[in-house]
Amino acid sequence: MKNRTNQRLEAITTGTLIIGVDVAKSLQWARFTDYRGVEVGKALAFKNNREGFETIVTRIEEICKAKVAPKGKFSKQRFRSVIIGMEPTGHYWKTLANYLIERDFKVVGVNPFHTKKAKELDDNSPTKNDKKDALTIARLVREGRYFEPYLPTWEYGELRGLNNGRVSLLKRSNGIKNTITAILDEYFPEIWTVFKKPIQGKASRQVLKCFPFPWYILELTEDEILSEIKKAVKKTVGIKKVRELIRVAESSIGVEYGLEAAKIRIRCLVEELDLLERQLDEIEQAMKNKLEETGYAEIILGIKGIGIVTAAGFLGEVGDPMRFKQARQIANYAGYNLVEDSSGKNKSGTCISKRGRKQLRSVLYQMAFTMVSHNPEMKALYRHLTTRKNNPLKKKQALVVISKKIITIIFSLIKKREHYNPKLVLGSVRKEIMLAA
């Protein structure tokens, strides 16, 4: 197999126009070079809108037609191909990249870390500005230090958007739960002895909305409290739970200042939490529908321990798995490739690079965590990895190995269009090693 950097270099010929773009919110810079890294024409500043995008396309067309060489000299060599490099950070780059790709330009990504390290090579100065960075990006592309970014389309693009939305809602939901917990610990810490999960239960949420603190509880009779709770649940909470709530309220050590403000806060937070949960249900239903559209739902969900949300999240982050040739490429895409830091006699241990999609690793970790509990094959492999005599792994290390194994299983099943077979998961060699351990 050819070195990937060599393959990229071979794509750059004497007739290739290389463009580096530094992307920003409002004003962006583009620098144009030939295959040697020598500038062609002047730097271009353009706005982050359609008019600005049309400006850079017009400039590209002018350079390709003008037979212009560096410093305004004429050349017989016209540019026959174009490569446009940019840093795919944040979200501003996506609109420009999409616009250029739709017009059949080749758009590539440059690692921002590489730009940061390489910017001092030209002038030995740590000075940073958008105009300078654009030229650095162009020269990194010229050296083959780029990658082709993937913008998922169709159902995969929908799944990625839905998964990102779900993650965002979960973060907000967790933040609200932490805030409610802090308020309860201050004003009514004893509520945790009455309700094991006061933020999650329907009855306890009704209590939080109507009379969340001891002062409000003691103002009401048993029947009034029970009647209010019955508006949320019919059978699960009875008079015994109400009496227990009154008893702990009478001996509460919660503070008694700012009660009205705290009551309003906690009611607003609980109502917002209800809204977020309804939105999560809506998103997860949409994920289920889009997962079915991929044609891989039955295969992936046939693996014990993988649910709709994690399966949809996996495909949203990876895109179409068939765009990869090997399962190892997906593992590298997630940042699971192993690295070490060695110099002379000093040699460090290996660890994963984490130079990949963080959210994909998160989805795989959730899969692995569930499967070691519910999937017999993964449970046995996990136990072997953590208890073997030679080089036993820590729990998190073993989960990383399980995550990579999950990638291999999913990729193999999709590629072969087969369903999950527990007998074939570990393989005969692995089984022998586990039995011998």
Secondary structure by P-SEA (a helix, b strand, c coil): cccaaaaaaaaccccbbbbbbbccccbbbbbbbcccccccccbbbbcccaaaaaaaaaaaaaaaaaccccccccccccccbbbbbbccccccaaaaaaaaaaabbbbbbbcaaaaaaacccccccccccaaaaaaaaaaaaaaccbbbbbbbcaaaaaaaaaaaaaaaaaaaaaaaaaaaaaaaaccccccccccccccccaaaaaaaaccccaaaaaaccaaaaaaaaaacccccccaaaaaaaaaaaaaccccccaaaaaaaaaaaaaaaaaaaaaaaaaaaaaaaaaaaaacccccccccccccaaaaaaaaaaaccccccccaaaaaaaaccbbbbbbcccbbbbbbbcccccaaaaaaaaaaaaaaacccaaaaaaaaaaaccccccccaaaaaaaaaaaaaaaaaaaaaacccccccccccaaaaaaaaac
